[in-house]
Amino acid sequence: MSIMNKTISILVVDDHPIVRGGIKTMLEMGKFESYSFQVKEAGNILDALKLADQYAFHLIVTDSQLGKHSGAELTKSLLRLSPEQSVLGFSESDDMNVVEHMLKAGAKGFIKKSVDTGELIKAITAILEGRLYYALDIANSLIERRILGKTFAEFHSNNPAVARLSKREIEILKYIADQLTNEEISKKLFLSKRTIDNHRQNILNKLGMNNTAGLVRFAVENGLLH
């Protein structure tokens, strides 16, 4: 979706009121030309799930650690409640295990708690437009851990979902993860756009998905990137 000329509804989940309040103020009091924000807060998983069931949030921003529970647990519960829900994780920790758990749970991005308004808006915009967003230092660390790179073959080689795809479909999926349109992919592979359209739909069907965001997340999680 485009966030131009829209009021964006966001739920911020953190067990520290000062953190929730800071993000709420940052978004609701900011002067943005083309959009505005409405922010609700939750201090724990139960309150977050109640609010998510009551309101249709465009995005849920959650701490990676919520008392005895984790942001990954919340993310899984949110996606069970609404598979199309978008989640952005954040943390003050540099522990990449936390980021990896959030990614595997289904989060579409991860940033640091020290984020400034500009990067927070970039993350929100990217996710609401169907893309993934990771702060640069986090993305670099993930690459070093082979979570995002092609060297993560040992992970996806045993994934039966990947095995269902043909070599051509994997090639096209990589271009989709690179944010190329079907027309751009057709020019890269010297195929007609209709052929790419058909391949894209076959990939969605085989993986049981219904949108590009799901394909991109699948590609990232399985190292299917150029």
C-alpha positions, 0 to 999 in steps of 0.5 A, spaced: 500 500 500 502 507 499 502 511 505 501 518 501 495 522 504 493 516 509 492 516 516 497 510 518 494 506 524 500 503 529 500 499 535 507 500 539 508 494 544 513 495 549 514 494 557 517 501 558 512 506 558 517 511 556 519 508 550 512 507 548 510 514 549 517 516 545 515 513 539 508 515 540 510 522 540 515 522 535 510 519 530 503 523 532 507 530 533 511 530 527 510 534 521 509 530 515 507 532 508 503 527 506 501 522 512 499 522 519 499 517 524 495 514 530 498 510 535 496 506 540 500 502 546 500 496 549 505 494 555 505 486 554 503 481 549 495 480 552 494 487 551 497 487 544 493 481 542 486 484 545 488 491 541 490 487 535 483 483 535 479 490 536 483 494 531 485 494 524 492 496 525 497 498 519 503 496 522 505 493 529 512 495 532 514 491 538 520 490 542 524 484 541 523 482 549 517 483 553 518 481 560 517 474 560 515 473 553 519 475 546 517 479 540 517 473 536 512 470 540 508 476 539 509 476 532 507 468 531 501 470 535 499 476 531 500 472 524 495 467 527 490 472 528 491 475 522 496 472 517 496 479 513 499 483 519 505 487 518 510 487 524 516 491 525 521 489 531 526 493 535 531 492 540 536 496 544 540 489 544 546 487 539 544 480 539 543 477 532 539 471 535 534 476 537 533 479 530 533 472 527 528 469 531 523 475 529 525 474 522 523 467 522 517 468 526 515 473 520 517 480 522 518 484 516 523 488 519 528 490 525 531 497 527 534 499 533 531 503 539 536 508 538 532 510 531 531 517 529 525 519 526 527 519 519 529 512 519 523 510 523 519 513 517 523 509 512 522 502 515 514 504 516 514 506 509 518 500 506 514 495 510 507 498 508 509 498 501 510 490 501 518 490 502 522 488 508 526 493 512 533 492 516 537 497 519 544 497 515 548 495 521 543 489 523 543 487 515 550 487 515 550 483 521 545 478 518 549 477 512 555 475 516 551 470 520 549 468 513 542 469 514 541 473 508 546 471 503 547 465 498 551 461 503 545 460 507 544 454 502 545 449 508 538 452 511 534 452 505 537 445 501 533 441 507 526 446 506 521 441 502 518 448 500 524 450 496 524 443 493 518 444 490 520 450 485 523 449 479 530 452 477 527 457 473 522 459 478 527 459 483 531 464 479 525 468 478 524 468 485 530 471 486 529 477 482 522 478 485 526 479 492 530 484 488 524 488 487 524 487 480 517 488 476 515 482 472 516 486 466 523 488 468 524 480 470 522 478 463 527 483 460 532 480 464 531 473 462 528 474 455 522 471 456 515 474 455 511 478 461 506 473 460 510 467 462 513 471 468 506 472 470 505 465 470 511 463 473 510 468 479 503 465 480 505 458 480 510 460 485 505 463 489 501 457 489 506 452 490 508 456 496 501 457 499 502 465 499 498 470 496 502 476 495 509 479 494 511 480 501 510 473 503 515 471 497 520 476 499 520 474 506 521 466 504 527 468 499 530 472 505 529 466 510 532 461 505 538 465 502 535 465 495 538 472 493 542 474 488 
